[in-house]
Amino acid sequence: MARPENRSEARALSLTLPIETFNYLALLATLGKLGRTENEVATHILVREVYVMHAQRFHETRVPAPEGE
């Protein structure tokens, strides 16, 4: 699964999803292809899509790191 190389670089994120979307994540988790839990599957998909957007220069400017890091 795609994740930061250094786990200390990870940040928590909370999502609220429509029940149909959550149920689909549960199905994908049951199949075990992208992760074992709904959260793992959602993380995998979100990180993968963000990497694609970044690689395709979806936004022309880089997002600066938060101050103090």
HELIX and SHEET records of a PDB file:
HELIX    1   1 ARG A    7  GLU A    9  5                                   3    
HELIX    2   2 ILE A   19  LEU A   31  1                                  13    
HELIX    3   3 GLU A   38  ALA A   55  1                                  18    
END                                                                             
